Amino acid sequence: MTKQDNVIKLLLIEDAVDEAEQIISILRNGGIAVRPARASNDAELQEQMDRHTPDIVMINLRSRDLPLRTSTEAVERTAKDIAVVGYGSDVADEDVVEAYRAGVRAYALRSKPEHVQMVVRREFDALTTRRSVRRLENALRESERRCGALLDSSRDAIAYVHEGMHVRANRAYLETFGFEEFEELEGVSILDLVAGDDADDFKSLLKRLSKGEKPPQRLNLKAQRSDGNTFDAVMEFAEANYEGEPCQQITFRQQTADAAVAGEIDALRTKDLITDLYNRQYLLAELDRATAGAASGKVDQALLLVEPDNFRSVLDGIGIGNTDLLLGDMSSLLRRHLKDSDVPCRIGEQTFAILATERGADDVRQLAETLRKAFEDRIFEVGKHSITLTVRVAGSLIGEKNANGSAVLEQASTALRATGVEGGNRVRIFDPAAQDKADAEKTRHWLALTRDALANDGFLLYYQPIISLQGAEGEYYEILLRMKGPKGEILPGFFLPIAEQNGLMPAIDRWVIANAVRALSEREQAGRRTTFFIKLTPQSLDDQGLLPWVAQQLKNARLRGDALVFEMPESKVVTSLKPARAFLKGLEQLHCGFALEQFGSGLNSFQLLKHIPAHYLKVDRSFMAELPKNKDNQERIKAICEQARTAGKLTIAEFVEDATSMSILFTCGVNFVQGNFLQEPEQVMTYEFGNG
């Protein structure tokens, strides 16, 4: 899914603009990206339906300008899948019931912002799922058509068998057994095509298959044609579905080589030659079977990933020529702790995987810890070297909630990356049935790390250039925050949401400001006129001592006030309008600047400038998505720049992705641009950070 797909096209049926803006702010404050529009009469409603088909229509049940039935009927006339959500405060029960009769899918309590967010998020997830299902159904029909064509043109003799009876066979299969048309074979038991000497064994196999046992991959037997003649054949089995029913896909091949040799060749296709473990291709096939079983209710399965810590430095110590010996010893140690039902694989250069079956959750965790401890205690003798190494073990339990091979592998990989960030030599198991518990544990973990970083200078500052397209003097940078981690820097997306939930943002904001001022002072003393853009959170607006403290920081550093520009998202400012206005008045006295981020995302963003006279407007990132191809976004940016120029404001376009976008932005009249295409963030490392 692209960034553009994550933006909800939202249509609000609301009489009052201020009320509509409040709904938009509630959603954005919950991390929900929206592209909003509002309709207050029939003409506007019809235009939105015709030109900008929304994903979700939110209707105020007390709207007078556009009655509920008018709105829902307009949605129905489009014949498109659009989620309709009603909302309101103090709405009578019978009005809610009537709303559902009219076509509303859900009702959100306007007075409970969290409920509004949950309802919209759920409805958009459901809408996305329905769209995905339709795409998959279309893809499935096309795949079935192509597979049918390939099956009919295949030279291999292939049939589909359900409960021992033929339900489909291709032309090669009919010719192999001497039939003219499938009607002659339809309903005939597969047992009738097996010669008498092998019939009893094959009949036993069919009984086992009917009880849910796995078929063998290959079976050697004598097959029998319709005229009674027999031939040596190899049967290959694969689980399949035909017209919605589970069945077996069976391929008959006439034996042309020694069966043992054929078996060895087949085994080689599934093995990693260095470790003699199964390879990635085999794991993916087995994982798909495991998740298919989980979808049908099978339990006690898991995928574990094992990866050595600091493997590059280990290789530097033993030499690249001894790598295969070490990997072989590691695979032997791995096998020693597994059961026959477990499937050990090597799926990457130094990544091992275990598809664990017949193991409950506690058993899986114990296995992971056993493997971790086994590697920690082992001394490997590799050539003339004696080495020790540690591993991180991570994985995912497989259940009905995550019954998808790709999802399970991604969950296990995410857990493995997390153990690396935490320092390695540890275990982490993702349990899809205990997500709430995992989220709570994750919150506690990041909260502890964040508090420790505040107490022990565990943060780092990065800066990214903001480049003038109009020849402005001096240097401009946006200050970005990272946290020091055991294995490198940690991006703010991991810890800032937790910090905000637990009231730590004012302290973090002060840390950033203090250290940014020190870095800025050094640049100014070196003769480099510089402006830093510093993000500020709404919690800091309530900090009455912040402005005097900023003034003292500037004074101590002998720094001009206009070297600092504080920035906040438009949606956050709208919901904190009174404290934001008071803060901005204080900034004016200090001669500091102010920037509105995500500008242009509201229904009437320029109306906000009457209350918040910001100096810089940072264009909302949603307008940057595929800018060279999106004419509507180009026109919107151009309109923002024209209005900003008239209002005496400077515009900044973030997330610039390519040279073509740069040219377009220049034509639109943007003042500044910023993005990884121009330059990635660099660490501020001119001094040792202090608490300030």
Summary of the structure (lengths in Angstrom):
residues: 692
radius of gyration: 32.3
end to end distance: 42.6
largest distance: 102.8
contacts: 2137
relative contact order: 0.06
helix: 49%
strand: 23%
